[in-house]
Amino acid sequence: MSGTKISDYDIGTAKWSEMLATMEKQRKGFVALSLTNFENSSLPAIAAGSYLEISGALYGFTSEEAVGGTPSSGQINYIYIDPTPITAAWSTIAPTWSDAKQGWYDATVIKRCVGGCYYSGTSYSPKGLLRGRKLWTFEYYSPSIIGVTESGSTLVWAAKHVNTPSDANTHQGFILTNLPNEAVVTSLKIWVSLPNSNDMCKVDLLRCPLSSNTPLGELGSITVYYGSSSGEDTTILNNPIDNSAYKYYLSVYFASTAVGIKYLYGIAVKYLAKSE
């Protein structure tokens, strides 16, 4: 099998069927659509002047179109365009890619998904638009944790491999993060090795004002004890990330009354970032 040349015009002859077929194929999957309030956390709508193709037909919005229904708190909410009649509505059901239609559609392959946002209950952010084959994907921030040393009773962070000192006391270190602005953190996970029955490792994702080093509270927190090799917190507070007002860091805390080496093997911050 091979592809087919559509635009095979005969000079001097009006081959309208071929010309119309060319126009139809060129606009398959076409989308020139934007959302209002894309750069902030307010409720989005379909912006005036937006156009898109749905199942071979071209549709447009000459005025701003509100998204119907109510988004669900704490979830990704998708925006579907229904061509009968042309309206927009919220849904928490992820779309499926259609090769035949070159777009993201609902299960009926009638309504086309154009994007959406994460709704926290108060904030509609981050927002995303679907313009091609790639659907929203979650991303991870994992700071390097290889090569820490210990000096006296203080952890010295080079690029963070934690070795508790021989005095078997409690020690704490900090890692500044580099999370994207408006990212929505959905989980914090760590992997550890705790060989003694009274070992403990606690990792917090914290924020504090740009002008201060005093934390305002935890976004996420994990405490792992002897007998476990990992821990995860999926109840994350104070979303989304606001780098204009806060700085974010990870606090790593080890405690034990026994001499021995404890290891922090990895940290993963899972987040949803803005996508266009």
N, C-alpha and C positions, 0 to 999 in steps of 0.2 A: 504493500500500500504506500501511497505517497500523497502529498498535499495537492490541492487543486488551485489553479490560477483562476481567480474570479474576474478580475478586470481585463478581460480579453476583448477589447472593443474593436470593431471593424470600422476603419475610417470611412466616413461618408454614409454610414448606415446607423440608424438610431436603434441600438440594441438596448432598449430600455430595461429589459429584464436583468441584464448583466450589470447595468449601472445601478439599478435599485439594489441588487444583491450585494454589490460592492459597498454601498452606503450602509446597508444593514449589518454587514460583517464588521465594518470599521467601527461601528458604535457599540458592538456587543461588549458588555461588561463596563461600558462607559459610566463614569461617575465624576461629576464636578460639583461636589457638595461640601458644605462647611456647616459647622455648628456655632451658634452664638455662645458667648461667654467661654470660649475655648481656653483662654489664658487665665481664667480664674475659677473659683469653686462654686459659682452660681449655677442655677438650673439652666441647661442648654435647650435650644430649640433649633429647628431646621432654618438656616439663614435664607433670607430672600435672595433670589438669583441662583439658587441651587438647581442642578439638573442631574438626572441619572437615567440609565436604561434598565428596564425591568422586562424580562422575557420577550425582548425584541422590540418593545415600544419605548419611546422617549417621554419622560415626564419632567415637569418643572414646577418650581415654587416661585411665583412672582411676588409673594409677600411672606413674611416670617410665619412658620408653621409650628405651633406648640406640639410637643410629644404627648400623646394621650395616655391615660392610665396613671398608675402610681408606681414609682420605682420601689424596689425592695431594699430595705436597709441592710448594710453589711454584705452586699453582693455586687457582682458585676451586672449591670443592667444594659441590655442591648436595645438599640433602636431599629425597629423594622418599618419599612415603607410598604404599605398595602396599596396596590394599584386600583382596587375596586371598592370605594373610590380612593383617590390618592390621599392617604393620611399616614401619620407617623404614630407609633405606639411603643411603649416600654415592654420588655420581656426579659426574664432571667434565663431563658432557654438559649443555649449557644447555637449559632447557625451551623450549617453544613455547606462545604464548598461544592459547587456544581461546575463540572468541567463543561457541560453542554451550554450553560448560560454564562460561564466565566464570572461568577459572583458568589457571594454568601447568601444563602436562602434558608427559610424555615423548612420544616419537615414536608410541607405540602409543595415546596418549590414554587410558591406563588409570591410570598412576601420577601423582599430583599433586605438584608441587614446591612446598614451603612456605618455602624459604629456604636458608641455608647459611653458609659462611664462607670466608675465605682462610686456607689452612694453609701456614705457612712451613717446617714440619718440626718445630717446637717450639711454635709459637703458633697458636691457632685464633682469629684476629682480623684484621680486623673481621668481626662477624657481621651477617647481614641476614635480614629476614623479608619475604616477598612477600605483600602483602595486597590488591593491586589490579593494574591494568594495567601499571604501571611495573616493569620488570626492573631489576636492578642496573645502574648505569651508572658508568663511570669519570669522574672529575672532574679538573679542571686547576687548578693554582695558578700564576698568571703575575704576578710582581711588575712594577709599572710601571717602565719603564726609559727614560723621557723626561725630559731636562733635567739632565744632569750637567755640572758644570764641572770645570776642572782648575786647581789652584793649586800652582805650583812643580812638585814631583815627586810630588804627592799627588792622587789622585782624590777630588773632593768630591761625595758622593752627595746629590743633591736627590731626584730620583725616577728617576735612573739612565739616562742616555745617556752612553756612555763615549767620551771624546775623548783619545787619547794626546797628551801634550805634545810640544813641539818638540825636547826634549832626547833623544827617541827611546830612553828608558830603560825599565825594567820598572816596572809600577805595579799596585797591588792595591786592591780595594774590597770592601765587605761589605754584604750585604742580609739583614736579619733576616726570617725567613719566618713565615707564619701558617698552618701546616698543622693540620688537625683531629687531635685526640687519637685514637689507635688507627688512623689512616689507614695504609694499606699503599702505599708509593711503588713504582711499577712502572717508571718511566722518568724520565730527566732529559734535556731537549733544549734546544739553543740555536741561534740564528740570528745570523750575524756577517757583517761585511764586512772583509776583510783584503787591502789593495791591494798590499802589498810582499811579495816572494818570501821574506823571512825573518820575516814576521809570525806571531804565535801568540796564541791566546786559550784560556785554561783556566778552566772553571767547575766548582766542587766544591760538593756539598751536604754540609754538615758538621753535627755535633752536639757540644755540650759541656755539662758539668754546669751546673745553674742557678747554682751558687755560683762558677763559674770561667769564664774566657774561653779556656781551653786546649782545643782540639778533641781529641776522642777517636778521630777517624778519619773517613774519607769514607763516606757512604752511597752516593754516586754521583759520578762524575767524567767530564768531557769535555774533550778537548784538540783544538782545531781549528787547522789550519795554512793558510797561503796556498794557494789553489786550491780550498778547500771553503767553502761558505756555511752549513753547518749540521753539527751532530753530535748523537748520541744515545747514552745509556748505559742499557741495560735490565737490567744486573746490579746490583741495588740491595741493599745490605747493611743490617743492623741494623734490620729492620722488626719490629713496626710503630712508628709515631711514639708517643713517650711524653713528653707535655708536663709530666708531673708530676715527671720527673727530669732532663729535658734541654731546652735551647733549641737551635733549629736555624737555620742561616743559610747563605746562598750566598756563596761566595768567587769573585770575578771577577778574573782575573789576565791582564794583557796584557804581552807581551814583544816587542821588536823592536830591531834595530840601525839601522833606517832611520827617517828623519823621515817622518811622514805620519799621517793620521787613520784610526783603526780604529773600527769601530762594533760595538756589541752591540745587535742589533735586538730580541731577545726571548729570554725564558726560559720554559719550560713544565715544571712538575713534574706528572706524571700520577700519580694515586693513586686507590685504592678506599677509600671511606669507609663507615662503618657506616650501614645503612639499615633503616628499620622500615616 
